[in-house]
Amino acid sequence: MNDDYELLVVGSANADLVVGVERRPTAGETVLGSDLSVHPGGKGGNQAVAAARLGARTALLARVGDDAHGTLLLDAQRAAGVDTVGVLVGGAPTGVALITVDPSGDNSIVVAPGANKRLTPEDIRAAGSLLTAARVVSTQLEIPLETVAEVARGLRPGARLVLNPSPPAPLPDEVLAACDPLVVNEHEARVILGDAAGETPEQWARGLLALGPRSVVITLGAEGALTAERGEEPVRVESPRVAAVDTTGAGDAFTAALGWRLGLGEDLVTAAAYAARVGSAAVTRKGAQDSYPTAAELAAVAPEVTSS
């Protein structure tokens, strides 16, 4: 591909093993669930598919096992139109996410990282041509933190790093300084800020900016999102009202859409408003990647929110 990628996703690729439950078990309890279903997932894989479905020129840099789950994930990426030249195969079994979903659509997830843990800084350096071909690079923390740090170092001049620190962990200063934006939900914001978090998204945003990122986006579920940039007041972005069926992977859809629109040159508030629509559309269908809309579906399911 001669043209630049509008979005390069560096991250995890998992097989999602999903069970529906009437309620999630408490400690020591067993509950019966639905039949097991297997879907392509992982935060990296999800983001790449979400962006490609919308029409973005997208590539994925990840590692999967040489097994049936790895084949499932590669097939799903290619079917969505993702360039998989950066997907490495082998070294460990494909990562697996064990997901329970209750009737309200809320989910609980346990991840066995598998091959994702073997995506190394050396792999990032070896894929330098991919990084220099990308306008925006999006990554998460389902791969080793030192690998994420290598991604931050390998960006081409003028490129943006979009980081969703999930699952949340302490971030090195060099990674925080490269984030433009740092994308977090309420839980991630509170974990990162600790006792200094405060009670409002505006307070979280100011606290997070003080840690060093160039910009911050806080996702607020059905309430939309909040954007914050240095030297400017935080801005709230509304989300379309939809009937939620399954929230699995909705945050990944939001982050992917945000990164893509930033790669097209949109400002942070405009890109976040578009991303909120994509996240809303994703919760109206079951599953992660299966729920991601095309651009045409987005217009029908989650139209633009107009100010009253």
WOZI-V139862 format. One record per pair of residues at least 24 apart in sequence whose ideal C-beta (glycine too) atoms are under 8 Angstrom apart, sorted by sequence separation. I is the first residue (numbers start at 1). GAP is how many residues later the second one is. D is the distance in whole Angstrom. If there is no record, write none. Layout:
I,GAP,D ; I,GAP,D
This chain:
15,24,7 ; 16,24,7 ; 58,24,5 ; 59,24,4 ; 60,24,6 ; 62,24,7 ; 63,24,7 ; 64,24,8 ; 65,24,7 ; 66,24,5 ; 69,24,7 ; 70,24,4 ; 91,24,6 ; 119,24,5 ; 120,24,7 ; 123,24,7 ; 131,24,6 ; 132,24,4 ; 135,24,6 ; 136,24,5 ; 137,24,6 ; 138,24,4 ; 139,24,6 ; 140,24,5 ; 141,24,5 ; 142,24,7 ; 145,24,6 ; 164,24,8 ; 168,24,6 ; 184,24,7 ; 202,24,7 ; 254,24,6 ; 278,24,7 ; 15,25,7 ; 16,25,4 ; 52,25,8 ; 58,25,7 ; 59,25,8 ; 61,25,4 ; 62,25,5 ; 63,25,4 ; 64,25,6 ; 65,25,7 ; 69,25,4 ; 90,25,8 ; 92,25,7 ; 119,25,7 ; 121,25,5 ; 125,25,7 ; 131,25,7 ; 134,25,6 ; 135,25,7 ; 136,25,8 ; 137,25,7 ; 138,25,8 ; 139,25,8 ; 140,25,7 ; 141,25,6 ; 142,25,7 ; 149,25,6 ; 201,25,4 ; 253,25,5 ; 254,25,4 ; 277,25,4 ; 15,26,7 ; 16,26,8 ; 57,26,8 ; 59,26,7 ; 60,26,6 ; 61,26,7 ; 62,26,7 ; 63,26,7 ; 65,26,7 ; 67,26,6 ; 92,26,5 ; 116,26,6 ; 117,26,7 ; 120,26,8 ; 121,26,5 ; 124,26,4 ; 128,26,6 ; 136,26,6 ; 138,26,8 ; 140,26,6 ; 141,26,6 ; 145,26,8 ; 149,26,5 ; 152,26,4 ; 182,26,6 ; 202,26,8 ; 221,26,8 ; 253,26,5 ; 277,26,8 ; 13,27,8 ; 14,27,5 ; 49,27,6 ; 53,27,6 ; 59,27,6 ; 60,27,6 ; 63,27,8 ; 65,27,6 ; 67,27,6 ; 69,27,7 ; 91,27,4 ; 116,27,5 ; 117,27,6 ; 120,27,6 ; 124,27,6 ; 141,27,7 ; 145,27,7 ; 148,27,6 ; 165,27,7 ; 277,27,7 ; 13,28,8 ; 14,28,4 ; 45,28,6 ; 49,28,7 ; 52,28,4 ; 53,28,8 ; 63,28,6 ; 65,28,4 ; 119,28,5 ; 121,28,7 ; 131,28,8 ; 141,28,6 ; 206,28,7 ; 251,28,7 ; 253,28,8 ; 254,28,8 ; 277,28,8 ; 13,29,4 ; 48,29,6 ; 52,29,4 ; 63,29,8 ; 65,29,4 ; 113,29,7 ; 121,29,4 ; 125,29,7 ; 189,29,6 ; 205,29,5 ; 225,29,7 ; 250,29,5 ; 253,29,4 ; 276,29,8 ; 12,30,4 ; 52,30,5 ; 64,30,5 ; 113,30,8 ; 124,30,6 ; 145,30,8 ; 11,31,7 ; 12,31,5 ; 13,31,6 ; 14,31,7 ; 38,31,8 ; 42,31,7 ; 45,31,7 ; 49,31,4 ; 64,31,8 ; 88,31,7 ; 111,31,6 ; 182,31,4 ; 273,31,8 ; 11,32,5 ; 12,32,5 ; 13,32,4 ; 40,32,6 ; 45,32,7 ; 48,32,7 ; 181,32,7 ; 184,32,7 ; 186,32,7 ; 202,32,5 ; 219,32,6 ; 237,32,6 ; 250,32,4 ; 273,32,7 ; 11,33,2 ; 12,33,7 ; 40,33,5 ; 49,33,6 ; 179,33,8 ; 180,33,7 ; 181,33,7 ; 182,33,7 ; 183,33,8 ; 184,33,8 ; 185,33,7 ; 201,33,7 ; 249,33,6 ; 250,33,5 ; 10,34,7 ; 11,34,8 ; 38,34,7 ; 48,34,5 ; 179,34,4 ; 180,34,4 ; 181,34,4 ; 182,34,5 ; 183,34,5 ; 184,34,6 ; 185,34,5 ; 186,34,7 ; 235,34,5 ; 9,35,5 ; 40,35,8 ; 88,35,6 ; 176,35,5 ; 177,35,5 ; 179,35,7 ; 180,35,5 ; 181,35,5 ; 182,35,7 ; 183,35,8 ; 184,35,7 ; 185,35,8 ; 201,35,8 ; 219,35,6 ; 237,35,5 ; 238,35,8 ; 11,36,7 ; 40,36,4 ; 176,36,4 ; 177,36,7 ; 179,36,8 ; 181,36,5 ; 183,36,7 ; 185,36,8 ; 237,36,5 ; 240,36,8 ; 247,36,5 ; 252,36,7 ; 40,37,8 ; 176,37,5 ; 177,37,8 ; 239,37,4 ; 240,37,6 ; 246,37,7 ; 9,38,5 ; 238,38,7 ; 239,38,7 ; 242,38,5 ; 245,38,6 ; 248,38,8 ; 249,38,7 ; 253,38,8 ; 9,39,4 ; 173,39,6 ; 229,39,6 ; 237,39,5 ; 241,39,8 ; 242,39,7 ; 244,39,4 ; 245,39,6 ; 246,39,7 ; 248,39,6 ; 249,39,3 ; 253,39,5 ; 7,40,8 ; 171,40,8 ; 239,40,7 ; 240,40,5 ; 244,40,7 ; 245,40,6 ; 246,40,5 ; 248,40,5 ; 249,40,7 ; 7,41,8 ; 86,41,5 ; 217,41,7 ; 227,41,5 ; 239,41,5 ; 242,41,6 ; 243,41,6 ; 245,41,6 ; 246,41,7 ; 250,41,8 ; 9,42,7 ; 227,42,5 ; 242,42,5 ; 249,42,7 ; 248,43,8 ; 249,43,8 ; 7,44,5 ; 86,44,5 ; 6,45,8 ; 70,45,7 ; 85,45,7 ; 227,45,5 ; 246,45,7 ; 181,46,7 ; 13,47,7 ; 95,47,7 ; 225,47,5 ; 7,49,5 ; 9,49,7 ; 11,49,8 ; 13,49,4 ; 65,49,6 ; 6,50,5 ; 7,50,7 ; 8,50,8 ; 9,50,7 ; 10,50,8 ; 11,50,8 ; 12,50,7 ; 13,50,7 ; 65,50,5 ; 225,50,7 ; 6,51,5 ; 7,51,5 ; 8,51,5 ; 9,51,5 ; 10,51,4 ; 11,51,6 ; 13,51,5 ; 64,51,5 ; 217,51,7 ; 225,51,5 ; 5,52,5 ; 6,52,7 ; 7,52,8 ; 8,52,8 ; 9,52,7 ; 10,52,7 ; 63,52,4 ; 224,52,5 ; 4,53,7 ; 5,53,6 ; 8,53,7 ; 9,53,8 ; 42,53,6 ; 63,53,6 ; 215,53,6 ; 3,54,6 ; 5,54,5 ; 15,54,4 ; 62,54,7 ; 42,55,7 ; 63,55,6 ; 217,55,6 ; 1,56,7 ; 41,56,6 ; 63,56,4 ; 111,56,8 ; 15,57,6 ; 62,57,7 ; 15,58,7 ; 61,58,8 ; 217,58,8 ; 222,58,8 ; 14,59,8 ; 242,59,7 ; 13,60,5 ; 63,60,7 ; 219,60,7 ; 242,60,6 ; 61,62,8 ; 240,62,4 ; 61,63,7 ; 240,63,6 ; 13,64,8 ; 240,64,8 ; 240,65,6 ; 61,66,5 ; 185,66,6 ; 239,66,7 ; 33,67,7 ; 238,67,4 ; 61,69,6 ; 59,71,6 ; 183,71,8 ; 44,72,8 ; 183,72,5 ; 13,74,7 ; 42,74,7 ; 59,74,8 ; 59,75,7 ; 183,75,7 ; 24,76,5 ; 181,77,8 ; 5,78,7 ; 8,78,8 ; 24,78,6 ; 15,79,6 ; 17,79,6 ; 21,79,5 ; 23,79,6 ; 14,80,7 ; 15,80,7 ; 17,80,7 ; 19,80,7 ; 20,80,8 ; 21,80,7 ; 22,80,7 ; 13,81,7 ; 14,81,4 ; 15,81,5 ; 16,81,5 ; 17,81,5 ; 18,81,5 ; 19,81,5 ; 20,81,5 ; 21,81,6 ; 22,81,7 ; 62,81,8 ; 224,81,8 ; 1,82,6 ; 13,82,7 ; 14,82,6 ; 15,82,7 ; 17,82,7 ; 18,82,8 ; 19,82,7 ; 20,82,8 ; 12,83,6 ; 14,83,5 ; 16,83,6 ; 18,83,6 ; 20,83,8 ; 24,84,5 ; 166,85,7 ; 164,87,7 ; 181,87,7 ; 164,88,8 ; 47,91,6 ; 164,91,5 ; 47,93,8 ; 162,93,6 ; 44,95,7 ; 44,96,6 ; 162,96,7 ; 14,97,7 ; 43,97,4 ; 162,97,4 ; 44,98,7 ; 12,99,8 ; 43,99,5 ; 44,99,7 ; 160,99,8 ; 14,100,8 ; 42,100,7 ; 162,100,7 ; 12,101,7 ; 13,102,8 ; 14,102,7 ; 160,102,6 ; 13,103,7 ; 160,103,7 ; 12,104,4 ; 11,105,8 ; 10,109,8 ; 10,114,7 ; 138,117,6 ; 138,118,7 ; 43,121,7 ; 138,121,4 ; 8,122,6 ; 8,123,7 ; 43,123,7 ; 136,123,5 ; 136,124,7 ; 5,125,8 ; 8,125,7 ; 8,126,4 ; 136,126,5 ; 7,127,7 ; 10,127,6 ; 11,127,7 ; 136,127,4 ; 5,128,5 ; 6,128,8 ; 7,128,8 ; 8,128,7 ; 9,128,8 ; 10,128,7 ; 11,128,5 ; 12,128,7 ; 14,128,8 ; 135,128,4 ; 4,129,5 ; 5,129,5 ; 6,129,6 ; 7,129,5 ; 8,129,5 ; 9,129,5 ; 10,129,4 ; 11,129,5 ; 4,130,7 ; 5,130,7 ; 6,130,7 ; 7,130,8 ; 8,130,7 ; 9,130,7 ; 12,130,3 ; 4,131,6 ; 7,131,6 ; 11,131,6 ; 12,131,6 ; 1,132,8 ; 11,132,6 ; 10,133,7 ; 10,137,8 ; 10,138,8 ; 105,139,5 ; 107,139,7 ; 109,139,8 ; 104,140,8 ; 105,140,6 ; 107,140,6 ; 10,141,5 ; 105,141,5 ; 106,141,6 ; 107,141,5 ; 105,142,5 ; 101,145,6 ; 101,147,7 ; 99,149,6 ; 105,178,7 ; 101,185,8 ; 50,199,8 ; 56,200,8 ; 50,202,6 ; 54,202,8 ; 58,202,8 ; 46,203,5 ; 50,203,4 ; 54,203,6 ; 56,204,4 ; 47,205,5 ; 51,205,4 ; 46,206,4 ; 47,206,8 ; 50,206,4 ; 51,206,7 ; 54,206,6 ; 41,207,8 ; 46,207,7 ; 50,207,7 ; 56,207,7 ; 41,208,7 ; 47,208,6 ; 48,208,7 ; 51,208,7 ; 43,209,5 ; 47,209,4 ; 51,209,5 ; 80,209,7 ; 46,210,7 ; 47,212,7 ; 76,213,6 ; 54,224,7 ; 50,228,7 ; 18,230,7 ; 16,232,7 ; 50,232,7 ; 54,238,8 ; 50,239,8 ; 53,239,5 ; 54,239,7 ; 55,239,8 ; 49,240,5 ; 53,240,7 ; 54,240,7 ; 55,240,5 ; 53,241,5 ; 54,241,5 ; 46,242,5 ; 50,242,4 ; 46,243,6 ; 49,243,6 ; 45,244,7 ; 54,244,7 ; 46,246,8 ; 9,247,7 ; 41,247,5 ; 39,248,5 ; 40,248,8 ; 41,248,7 ; 7,249,7 ; 39,249,6 ; 40,249,5 ; 9,250,8 ; 39,250,7 ; 39,251,6 ; 7,252,5 ; 7,253,5 ; 6,254,6 ; 7,256,6 ; 6,257,4 ; 6,258,7 ; 18,269,7 ; 16,271,8 ; 16,272,6
